[in-house]
């Protein structure tokens, strides 16, 4: 047995013993199906704490965890169905290798690791590691994989990464970088305490985005002193609760936002003292905003000017305001401009660094990076934002004869052939790769195109966490404990990357010495780690894998959480006072040790930092400490709104499709089994009654949807929650899934068979998923 296999065998044996011990209470053996296990939901970025009961490998009951410091027992209905993720029929249980005829065969881990290492180092040695692209690294429930991948990427010399943020959020990140000094500095709302909650292109009743979302929305609705403003073309669940529902025409958010800002300037609703004391660029910005024709903007966005003025006054006179944008404006025309204007709503009214306003939180680790001016991908020359290659640029970086094209890819915890725009274009490009390696839980559309598929444990079979949490004044973190044994031969990503690094000859020389020191105790390990880092740069470059290989063996079944030791050390050095304010004692390395131990021993999560709202100012990265309001690069686009007429529809494609609506029947793509949906099982096309009458369709009739890139069919759902000329489809459908007899079927519409990669933002390349032009007709037969 290899050292790695021996390590995993010992880990699993220890876990089995711990599971048996957990099933006993005061010396009396308890029915294991009655034991509640603490974990979290993995279906959105909130990661609400939950408790589950198990019967063998099946999750039989789910309830909110009242001891979770943020969700406090809250959960929505989607978390109740996570067994459909855990026990999907397309789980992968052993490594797979593609044969020449396109079929797959099972191979041992030793064979898979050796061959993957040989194929990828072959690309590195012949044309350079920068010709390999890493995509993914985690989703809405798992962020450890992307960190552990660092060891493999360093060994191969990989320079370029991308993930789903680069098709949704990088324009927003770029705008906040201009304003706050770093693209990974984002202000988040204090919705628990705000007097005015504003949601732009977002429906938090379904998409959540902050703790106890539905509870907080109900509190605001039931308090006459608090107000809710929603900008959305749909009558969403949140919009139906709003004091002001600004029912904007699809794709015209920039005009509506420009009008709101111009009204605030015209009516004196701006906080001039705040702007003078804390901001630069206000004079230039005020002149730019004042030039907007309010009446014309109102005409173009389809909202009565009086409604816009009433909403602006509510926002401008509120004691506090918190706001959040989402994909409704980020994946629509004027995407990056929208994100800039949305931030100006809370800044020109002075709702920053205060209770109920917008604040810059402390995080244990950033969820994105920062790209300097002029950084571009190596082939198309498009801007890299937040350290990521734009998703819409990836096919052109592969399918070309450019000498710097990507020849190989590692895709981890992601399914780009299904989730990125214009799936046809991505399939064409991926077919040109010399080697595609997929690390995932299930046999996804991307895995089916891979040369090798390496099976990872599910998020309930290993320690896991995300770095989304960004609350003020107290922030929290949860390291989830494994509650189930790994399926078959699946492995934690930490182990997969450790084996790949070793097989590629990249294991830092001092790793064994560090492992020996860890066996002697934490103090000896810290001393040895400090010495090794100072003498061998490779240790720091591959620190996550080093921690797993050296400290992990002392941690039993929590070994894949060894990376949190590095995060704890960083936190104790960057903001020790805030960590101590959360009740963690010590100084320096003692503080780091104590924080790490508390994180490991707090299965419901813990408050790890407490700040004053005013400390938000300390986190601005501009040397002058001010917010830079004016973004020169967006000036021309803003001015062009005056002459531009919104592109609502075209003769050939008269409807606007929002491709990817959040509903109660969908979440992210990790649940592939269609049976998890209790209603809307095939993903209906929501259509206005007037349009349905014109087409001659009623509820349940199938409608043919045609775009310039493809076509599909979906059952009609006739509803006045969408306006005439606007239709919606949910995301997360159209995946291939085996039925009980093993026959693979596709359920619902894969919306990216309809989207066009060329319809995108000029700066961030964010695709216009919420503004896809389509034609509709009754389906024949």
C-alpha positions in Angstrom: 0.0 0.0 0.0 1.4 3.5 -0.9 1.9 6.1 1.8 -1.0 8.1 0.5 -3.4 5.1 0.5 -2.2 4.1 4.0 -2.9 7.7 5.2 -6.5 7.5 3.8 -7.1 4.1 5.3 -6.0 5.3 8.7 -8.1 8.4 8.3 -11.2 6.4 7.4 -10.7 4.0 10.3 -10.5 6.8 12.7 -13.6 8.4 11.3 -15.5 5.0 11.7 -14.4 4.9 15.3 -15.6 8.5 15.9 -18.9 7.8 14.3 -19.5 4.8 16.5 -18.6 6.9 19.6 -21.0 9.6 18.5 -23.8 7.1 18.4 -23.5 6.5 22.2 -25.0 8.7 24.9 -24.0 8.3 28.5 -22.8 4.8 27.9 -26.1 3.7 26.3 -26.1 3.0 22.6 -28.5 5.3 20.8 -30.4 4.6 17.6 -28.1 6.2 15.0 -31.1 7.3 12.9 -32.1 9.6 15.7 -28.8 11.4 16.0 -28.7 15.0 14.7 -25.4 15.9 12.8 -24.4 19.5 12.4 -23.5 20.7 8.9 -24.7 23.4 6.5 -26.7 23.8 3.3 -24.6 24.1 0.1 -27.3 25.5 -2.2 -26.5 29.2 -2.0 -23.9 31.5 -0.6 -25.6 31.9 2.8 -24.7 28.3 3.8 -27.3 28.3 6.5 -26.4 26.0 9.4 -28.5 22.8 9.5 -28.8 19.6 11.4 -29.5 16.3 9.6 -30.5 12.8 10.5 -29.0 9.8 8.7 -30.2 6.3 7.9 -27.1 4.6 6.5 -26.0 6.9 3.7 -29.4 8.6 3.3 -30.2 12.0 4.7 -33.7 11.5 6.1 -34.5 14.7 8.0 -33.2 18.3 7.9 -33.8 21.2 10.3 -32.2 24.5 10.9 -29.3 24.7 13.4 -30.3 27.1 16.2 -26.7 27.3 17.4 -25.4 28.6 14.1 -24.3 32.2 14.8 -25.8 33.7 11.6 -28.8 31.6 10.5 -29.9 30.8 14.0 -32.2 28.0 13.0 -33.5 29.6 9.8 -33.5 27.7 6.6 -35.6 27.8 3.4 -37.4 24.8 1.9 -34.5 24.0 -0.5 -32.2 22.8 2.2 -34.7 20.1 3.1 -33.9 18.3 -0.1 -30.1 18.0 0.0 -30.2 14.2 0.0 -30.8 14.5 -3.8 -27.3 16.0 -4.0 -25.7 13.6 -1.6 -27.1 10.5 -3.2 -27.4 11.4 -6.9 -27.3 8.4 -9.3 -24.5 10.0 -11.3 -22.0 10.2 -8.4 -18.5 9.1 -9.5 -17.0 6.5 -7.2 -13.7 5.7 -8.9 -11.2 7.4 -11.3 -12.1 7.2 -15.0 -10.0 7.4 -18.1 -11.4 8.1 -21.6 -10.8 5.5 -24.2 -10.2 6.2 -27.9 -13.9 5.3 -28.7 -15.2 8.0 -26.3 -16.2 5.5 -23.5 -14.7 5.5 -20.0 -13.0 2.8 -18.1 -12.3 2.7 -14.4 -8.6 2.8 -13.4 -6.8 2.8 -10.0 -5.8 6.0 -8.3 -2.2 5.2 -8.8 -2.7 4.9 -12.6 -4.9 8.0 -12.8 -2.5 10.2 -10.8 0.5 9.0 -12.7 -1.1 9.5 -16.1 -2.6 12.9 -15.3 0.7 14.0 -13.9 2.5 12.8 -17.1 0.0 14.5 -19.4 0.0 17.8 -17.7 3.8 18.0 -17.1 4.2 17.1 -20.7 2.3 20.2 -21.7 4.4 22.2 -19.2 7.7 20.9 -20.4 6.9 21.3 -24.2 5.1 24.6 -24.3 5.0 26.0 -20.8 2.7 25.7 -17.8 1.1 29.0 -18.7 -0.7 27.1 -21.5 -2.8 25.3 -18.9 -5.9 27.0 -17.6 -7.4 26.2 -14.2 -11.2 26.6 -14.0 -13.4 26.4 -10.9 -12.1 25.6 -7.5 -15.4 25.5 -5.6 -19.0 26.6 -5.7 -21.5 28.0 -3.2 -20.7 25.4 -0.6 -17.0 24.4 -1.0 -14.0 26.7 -1.2 -11.2 24.4 0.0 -10.5 22.8 -3.4 -9.4 26.0 -5.0 -7.0 26.6 -2.2 -5.5 23.2 -2.3 -5.1 23.4 -6.1 -2.5 26.0 -5.5 0.1 23.3 -5.0 -0.6 21.7 -8.4 -0.7 25.1 -10.2 2.6 26.2 -8.7 4.2 22.9 -9.6 3.0 23.2 -13.2 3.7 26.9 -13.6 0.0 27.7 -14.3 -0.6 31.4 -14.5 -4.2 31.7 -15.5 -7.4 30.9 -13.6 -11.1 31.4 -14.1 -14.4 30.5 -12.5 -18.1 31.4 -12.4 -17.4 34.8 -10.9 -15.8 35.8 -14.2 -19.1 35.5 -16.0 -21.2 37.3 -13.3 -19.3 39.5 -10.8 -16.0 40.8 -12.3 -17.5 44.0 -13.6 -18.9 44.7 -10.2 -15.5 43.8 -8.6 -13.7 46.1 -11.1 -16.0 49.0 -10.2 -15.6 48.5 -6.4 -11.8 48.3 -7.0 -11.9 51.7 -8.6 -13.9 53.1 -5.7 -12.3 51.4 -2.7 -8.8 50.6 -4.0 -9.0 46.8 -4.4 -11.2 44.6 -6.5 -11.7 42.3 -3.5 -13.1 45.0 -1.3 -16.8 45.0 -1.5 -19.3 46.8 0.8 -22.1 44.6 2.1 -25.5 45.7 3.6 -26.5 45.7 7.2 -30.1 44.6 6.4 -30.8 43.6 10.0 -30.6 47.2 11.1 -31.3 49.2 8.0 -34.3 51.6 7.7 -34.3 51.3 3.9 -33.5 48.1 2.0 -32.9 48.5 -1.8 -32.6 45.5 -4.2 -31.6 46.1 -7.8 -32.0 43.2 -10.1 -32.3 40.9 -7.1 -35.0 38.7 -5.5 -33.6 37.8 -2.0 -36.8 35.8 -1.2 -35.3 33.2 -3.6 -31.7 34.1 -4.0 -31.1 35.1 -0.4 -27.7 36.8 -0.1 -27.8 37.7 3.6 -28.6 35.8 6.8 -32.3 35.0 7.5 -33.3 36.7 4.3 -37.0 35.9 4.4 -37.2 36.7 8.1 -35.6 40.1 7.5 -37.8 40.9 4.6 -40.9 40.2 6.6 -39.6 42.4 9.5 -39.1 45.3 7.1 -42.5 44.8 5.5 -44.2 44.7 8.9 -42.5 47.8 10.2 -44.1 51.1 9.1 -40.8 53.0 9.9 -38.8 50.9 7.5 -39.0 50.8 3.7 -38.3 48.4 0.9 -37.4 49.5 -2.7 -37.1 46.9 -5.5 -36.0 47.5 -9.1 -37.1 44.5 -11.2 -39.1 44.0 -14.4 -40.8 41.0 -12.7 -43.3 41.0 -9.9 -41.0 38.8 -7.8 -41.8 37.7 -4.3 -39.7 40.5 -3.0 -41.1 43.1 -5.4 -44.6 42.1 -4.3 -43.7 43.2 -0.7 -42.1 46.5 -1.7 -43.1 50.0 -0.8 -41.6 51.1 -4.2 -41.5 48.5 -7.0 -39.7 50.2 -9.9 -40.9 47.9 -12.6 -38.1 48.7 -15.1 -38.3 47.5 -18.7 -35.9 44.6 -19.3 -32.3 45.8 -19.9 -32.9 49.5 -19.1 -31.6 49.5 -15.5 -28.9 52.0 -16.4 -31.4 54.7 -17.3 -33.4 54.1 -14.2 -30.3 54.3 -12.0 -29.2 57.4 -13.8 -32.6 59.0 -13.2 -32.6 58.2 -9.5 -29.1 59.7 -9.1 -30.0 62.8 -11.1 -33.1 63.3 -8.9 -31.0 63.0 -5.8 -28.7 65.8 -7.1 -31.5 68.0 -8.3 -33.6 67.7 -5.1 -30.7 68.1 -2.7 -30.9 64.5 -1.4 -27.1 64.0 -1.4 -25.0 64.1 1.8 -22.6 66.9 1.0 -20.7 66.7 4.2 -20.0 63.0 3.8 -19.0 63.6 0.2 -16.6 66.5 1.1 -15.0 64.7 4.0 -14.6 61.2 2.7 -14.8 61.2 -1.1 -12.8 62.4 -4.1 -14.3 63.1 -7.6 -17.6 64.4 -6.4 -17.4 67.6 -8.4 -16.8 65.7 -11.7 -19.5 63.1 -10.8 -22.1 65.7 -9.9 -21.6 67.5 -13.2 -21.9 64.1 -15.1 -25.1 63.1 -13.2 -26.7 66.5 -13.6 -26.5 66.1 -17.3 -28.9 63.2 -17.3 -32.3 64.1 -18.7 -34.6 62.7 -16.0 -37.8 62.7 -18.1 -36.1 61.0 -21.0 -34.5 58.3 -18.7 -38.0 57.7 -17.3 -39.4 57.2 -20.7 -36.7 54.8 -21.8 -36.9 52.6 -18.6 -40.7 52.6 -18.6 -41.1 54.0 -15.1 -43.2 57.0 -14.4 -41.1 60.0 -13.4 -43.2 60.5 -10.3 -42.5 57.0 -9.2 -38.8 57.5 -9.6 -38.9 60.7 -7.6 -40.9 59.1 -4.8 -38.4 56.2 -4.5 -35.4 58.6 -4.7 -36.9 60.6 -1.8 -37.4 57.5 0.3 -33.8 56.5 -0.2 -32.4 60.0 0.2 -34.2 60.8 3.4 -33.8 57.4 5.1 -31.8 57.3 8.3 -29.9 54.4 6.9 -29.8 52.5 3.6 -28.5 49.1 2.6 -28.6 47.8 -1.0 -27.6 44.8 -3.0 -27.5 44.1 -6.7 -27.5 40.7 -8.4 -27.5 39.0 -11.8 -30.6 40.9 -12.9 -28.4 43.9 -13.7 -25.0 42.2 -13.8 -25.8 39.9 -16.7 -27.7 42.5 -18.6 -26.9 45.5 -20.9 -24.6 48.1 -19.4 -23.5 45.5 -16.8 -20.4 47.3 -15.4 -22.0 50.7 -15.6 -25.0 49.4 -13.6 -22.7 48.2 -10.8 -21.0 51.6 -10.6 -24.4 53.5 -10.5 -25.8 51.0 -7.9 -22.9 51.8 -5.6 -23.4 55.5 -6.0 -26.9 55.2 -4.6 -25.6 54.5 -1.1 -22.5 56.7 -1.4 -24.0 60.0 -2.5 -26.5 59.6 0.3 -23.8 59.0 2.9 -24.8 55.4 3.8 -21.4 54.0 4.4 -19.5 53.0 7.6 -22.6 53.1 9.8 -25.2 50.9 11.4 -27.8 49.9 8.8 -25.6 51.1 6.0 -22.9 49.6 3.8 -19.7 48.4 5.4 -16.5 46.7 4.4 -16.3 43.4 6.4 -13.3 41.4 7.5 -13.0 38.0 5.9 -10.8 35.0 6.8 -9.8 34.9 3.1 -10.9 37.0 0.1 -13.3 35.4 -2.4 -11.5 36.9 -5.4 -8.2 38.5 -6.3 -7.1 41.8 -7.7 -5.8 42.5 -11.2 -3.6 45.5 -11.9 -4.1 47.9 -14.7 -3.3 46.4 -18.1 -3.5 42.8 -17.1 -4.9 40.7 -19.9 -5.4 37.1 -21.0 -2.5 35.8 -23.1 -4.5 35.3 -26.4 -7.4 37.8 -26.9 -6.0 40.7 -25.0 -9.2 41.1 -23.0 -8.9 42.5 -19.5 -8.4 40.2 -16.6 -10.4 41.4 -13.6 -10.0 40.1 -10.1 -7.2 37.8 -11.3 -9.5 35.9 -13.6 -9.8 35.2 -17.3 -13.2 36.3 -18.5 -15.4 33.2 -19.1 -16.6 34.6 -22.4 -12.9 34.8 -23.6 -12.1 31.2 -22.8 -13.2 29.5 -26.1 -11.2 32.1 -28.2 -8.2 31.3 -25.9 -8.4 27.6 -26.9 -9.8 27.4 -30.4 -7.1 29.3 -32.2 -3.6 28.8 -33.7 -2.2 31.6 -31.4 1.1 30.4 -29.9 -0.1 31.2 -26.4 -3.4 29.3 -26.6 -4.5 27.1 -23.8 -3.6 23.4 -24.5 -4.8 21.9 -21.3 -7.4 22.5 -18.6 -8.1 21.4 -15.0 -11.7 21.8 -14.2 -12.6 21.4 -10.5 -16.1 21.6 -8.8 -17.5 23.3 -11.9 -19.4 22.5 -15.1 -18.5 25.1 -17.7 -20.0 23.2 -20.6 -23.4 23.6 -19.1 -23.2 26.9 -17.0 -21.2 29.2 -19.3 -22.7 31.2 -22.2 -23.1 29.6 -25.6 -22.6 25.9 -24.7 -22.1 25.0 -28.4 -19.1 27.4 -28.6 -17.6 25.9 -25.5 -18.0 22.3 -26.7 -16.3 23.2 -30.0 -13.4 24.8 -28.1 -13.0 22.1 -25.4 -12.7 19.5 -28.2 -9.4 21.2 -29.2 -7.7 20.7 -25.8 -4.8 18.3 -25.6 -5.8 17.3 -22.1 -8.9 18.0 -20.0 -8.9 16.8 -16.3 -12.1 17.1 -14.3 -12.3 16.8 -10.5 -15.9 16.5 -9.4 -18.5 14.6 -7.5 -20.8 13.8 -10.4 -20.6 12.8 -14.1 -21.4 16.3 -15.3 -21.6 17.5 -18.9 -18.0 18.7 -18.6 -16.8 15.4 -17.1 -18.2 13.6 -20.1 -15.8 15.6 -22.3 -12.8 14.9 -20.1 -9.8 12.7 -20.7 -9.6 11.9 -16.9 -12.3 12.2 -14.3 -11.1 12.2 -10.7 -13.9 11.5 -8.1 -14.1 13.9 -5.2 -16.0 13.4 -1.9 -19.3 15.1 -1.6 -19.5 18.2 0.7 -20.9 16.0 3.5 -18.1 13.4 3.3 -15.2 15.7 4.2 -14.4 18.9 6.1 -15.4 22.0 4.1 -16.2 25.7 4.3 -16.8 28.8 2.3 -15.4 32.3 2.6 -18.6 34.2 1.7 -19.5 35.4 5.2 -19.1 39.2 5.4 -21.2 40.4 8.3 -20.8 43.6 10.4 -20.1 44.3 13.2 -19.7 40.6 14.0 -18.5 38.1 11.4 -18.7 34.3 11.6 -17.2 31.2 10.1 -18.1 27.6 10.0 -15.8 24.7 9.3 -18.2 21.9 8.6 -17.3 18.4 9.9 -17.8 15.3 7.7 -21.0 13.4 8.5 -20.7 10.5 6.0 -18.0 8.2 4.7 -16.6 8.9 1.2 -18.4 7.1 -1.6 -16.4 4.3 -3.0 -12.9 5.4 -3.8 -13.7 9.1 -3.9 -11.1 11.3 -2.1 -11.1 14.8 -0.6 -9.6 17.3 -3.0 -6.8 18.0 -0.5 -5.6 14.4 -1.0 -6.0 14.5 -4.8 -3.8 17.6 -5.0 -1.3 16.2 -2.6 -0.9 13.1 -4.7 -0.6 15.1 -7.9 2.0 17.4 -6.5 4.1 14.4 -5.4 3.7 12.6 -8.7 4.8 15.8 -10.6 7.9 16.0 -8.4 6.8 19.2 -6.8 6.6 18.2 -3.1 8.6 20.7 -1.1 11.7 19.1 0.4 11.0 20.1 3.9 7.5 18.6 4.1 8.6 15.4 5.9 10.5 17.4 8.5 7.4 19.5 9.1 5.3 16.4 9.5 7.8 15.1 12.2 7.6 18.5 14.0 3.8 18.4 13.9 3.9 15.1 15.7 5.8 16.7 18.5 3.2 19.4 19.0 1.8 22.6 17.6 4.6 24.7 19.1 7.3 22.7 17.4 5.4 22.7 14.1 5.0 26.5 14.1 8.7 27.0 14.8 9.7 24.5 12.0 7.2 26.1 9.6 8.6 29.5 10.2 12.2 28.2 9.5 11.1 26.2 6.5 9.2 29.2 4.9 12.2 31.5 5.3 14.6 29.0 3.6 12.4 27.4 1.0 10.1 29.6 -1.0 8.4 26.5 -2.3 6.8 25.9 1.2 5.0 29.3 1.1 4.0 28.9 -2.6 2.4 25.5 -1.9 1.4 26.1 1.7 -2.1 24.5 1.6 -0.7 21.2 0.4 2.2 21.5 2.9 -0.3 22.0 5.7 -2.3 19.0 4.7 0.7 16.7 4.3 2.4 17.9 7.5 -0.3 19.1 10.0 -3.1 17.0 8.5 -2.0 13.6 9.9 -2.4 15.0 13.4 -6.1 16.0 12.8 -7.8 12.7 12.1 -10.8 13.1 9.8 -10.5 16.9 9.9 -7.2 16.7 8.0 -8.5 18.5 4.9 -9.3 21.5 7.1 -5.6 21.9 7.8 -5.6 24.9 5.5 -7.5 26.8 8.2 -4.3 27.0 10.2 -2.9 29.3 7.6 -6.1 31.4 7.5 -6.0 31.6 11.3 -2.4 32.8 11.3 -3.3 35.5 8.7 -6.2 36.7 10.7 -4.2 36.9 13.9 -1.6 39.0 12.2 -4.0 41.3 10.1 -6.6 42.1 12.7 -5.8 40.7 16.2 -7.9 43.2 18.1 -11.0 42.2 16.2 -10.3 38.5 16.8 -9.8 39.1 20.5 -13.0 41.1 20.6 -14.8 38.0 19.5 -13.5 36.2 22.7 -10.4 34.5 21.3 -7.5 35.0 23.7 -3.8 35.4 23.2 -1.2 37.3 21.2 0.7 36.4 18.1 1.0 32.7 17.4 -0.9 31.9 20.6 -3.9 33.8 19.2 -3.6 32.0 15.9 -3.5 28.7 17.7 -6.5 29.5 19.8 -8.5 30.7 16.8 -7.6 27.6 14.8 -8.7 25.3 17.7 -11.9 27.1 18.2 -12.7 26.9 14.5 -12.1 23.2 14.5 -14.2 22.6 17.6 -17.2 24.8 16.7 -19.3 22.5 14.5 -22.1 25.1 14.3 -19.6 27.8 13.5 -18.4 30.7 15.6 -18.1 34.5 15.7 -14.4 35.1 14.9 -14.2 38.9 14.6 -16.0 41.9 16.0 -15.5 45.4 14.6 -16.8 48.9 15.0 -18.7 50.2 12.0 -16.3 53.1 11.9 -13.4 50.6 11.2 -14.8 50.3 7.7 -12.7 53.4 6.9 -9.5 51.6 7.9 -10.1 49.0 5.1 -10.2 51.3 2.2 -7.1 50.6 0.1 -6.6 54.0 -1.6 -3.5 55.7 -0.1 -5.6 58.8 0.7 -8.1 56.8 2.6 -11.0 58.2 0.5 -13.6 56.7 -1.7 -13.0 57.5 -5.3 -16.4 58.2 -6.8 -15.6 59.1 -10.3 -14.7 56.3 -12.8 -13.4 58.0 -15.9 -13.5 54.8 -18.0 -17.3 54.7 -17.7 -17.9 58.4 -18.5 -18.5 57.9 -22.2 -20.8 55.0 -21.7 -22.9 57.1 -19.2 -23.1 60.0 -21.6 -24.1 57.7 -24.5 -27.3 56.9 -22.6 -28.7 60.2 -23.8 -28.6 59.1 -27.5 -29.1 55.4 -27.1 -32.5 53.8 -27.4 -32.9 50.6 -25.4 -32.7 47.4 -27.4 -36.0 45.8 -26.2 -36.6 43.4 -29.1 -36.0 42.9 -32.8 -38.3 42.0 -35.7 -36.8 38.5 -36.0 -36.6 38.1 -32.2 -39.3 40.2 -30.6 -39.1 38.9 -27.0 -36.5 39.3 -24.3 -35.7 36.2 -22.4 -34.2 36.2 -18.9 -32.3 33.0 -19.0 -31.7 31.8 -15.5 -34.5 33.0 -13.2 -34.3 31.9 -9.5 -37.4 30.1 -8.3 -38.4 27.9 -5.5 -37.8 24.9 -7.7 -34.1 25.5 -8.6 -30.9 26.4 -6.8 -27.4 25.9 -8.2 -26.3 23.0 -10.5 -25.0 20.7 -7.7 -28.4 18.9 -7.5 -28.8 17.1 -10.8 -31.7 14.8 -9.9 -34.9 16.3 -11.3 -36.9 14.6 -8.6 -35.8 17.1 -6.0 -38.2 19.6 -7.5 -41.7 19.3 -6.0 -43.2 21.5 -8.7 -42.2 23.1 -12.0 -40.3 19.9 -12.7 -39.4 20.7 -16.3 -38.9 24.4 -15.9 -41.7 26.4 -17.3 -41.5 29.4 -19.6 -43.2 32.3 -17.8 -45.1 34.4 -20.3 -47.5 37.4 -20.0 -51.2 36.7 -20.6 -51.4 39.2 -23.5 -48.4 37.5 -25.2 -49.9 34.0 -24.5 -53.2 35.1 -26.1 -51.4 36.4 -29.2 -49.5 33.2 -29.6 -52.6 31.1 -28.9 -51.2 29.2 -25.9 -52.5 28.4 -22.5 -50.9 27.1 -19.3 -49.1 23.8 -20.0 -48.9 24.2 -23.8 -45.4 23.7 -25.1 -43.7 26.7 -26.6 -40.8 26.7 -29.1 -38.1 29.2 -28.1 -35.7 30.3 -30.9 -32.6 32.4 -30.5 -29.8 33.2 -32.9 -27.8 30.3 -31.3 -30.3 27.6 -30.7 -33.8 26.5 -29.9 -35.7 24.7 -27.2 -39.2 23.8 -26.0 -40.8 24.4 -22.6 -44.3 24.4 -21.1 -46.0 27.8 -20.8 -46.8 29.3 -17.5 -49.1 32.2 -18.1 -48.6 34.9 -15.5 -48.8 38.6 -15.1 -45.6 38.6 -13.0 -43.8 39.2 -16.3 -44.6 42.1 -18.5 -45.5 41.9 -22.2 -42.5 41.1 -24.4 -40.6 39.6 -21.5 -40.3 35.8 -20.7 -38.2 33.9 -18.2 -36.7 30.4 -17.9 -35.0 29.0 -14.7 -31.4 27.9 -14.6 -30.2 24.5 -13.4 -32.3 22.6 -15.9 -31.3 20.7 -19.0 -28.8 18.4 -17.4 -28.4 14.8 -18.4 -29.4 12.4 -15.6 -29.9 8.6 -15.5 -33.3 7.3 -14.5 -33.8 4.2 -12.3 -33.1 1.9 -15.3 -29.9 3.8 -16.2 -31.3 5.5 -19.2 -29.9 9.0 -19.5 -32.5 11.8 -20.1 -32.4 15.5 -20.3 -34.9 17.3 -18.1 -35.9 20.9 -19.1 -34.1 23.6 -21.0 -30.4 24.1 -20.8 -30.5 27.9 -21.1 -27.0 28.2 -22.4 -28.0 26.4 -25.6 -29.9 29.7 -26.3 -27.4 32.3 -25.1 -24.8 34.0 -27.4 -21.2 34.5 -26.2 -21.0 37.7 -28.3 -23.8 39.4 -26.4 -21.7 40.7 -23.5 -20.4 43.7 -21.6 -17.7 45.6 -23.5 -15.4 45.8 -20.5 -15.9 42.7 -18.3 -17.3 40.5 -21.0 -20.2 39.6 -18.7 -22.7 37.8 -20.9 -26.3 39.2 -21.2 -28.1 36.2 -19.8 -30.9 38.3 -18.6 -31.4 39.9 -22.1 -31.5 37.1 -24.7 -33.5 38.0 -27.8 -35.8 35.2 -28.8 -38.8 34.3 -31.0 -41.7 32.2 -29.7 -44.2 30.0 -31.4 -46.5 27.2 -30.3 -44.7 23.8 -30.5 -45.9 21.5 -33.2 -47.6 18.5 -31.8 
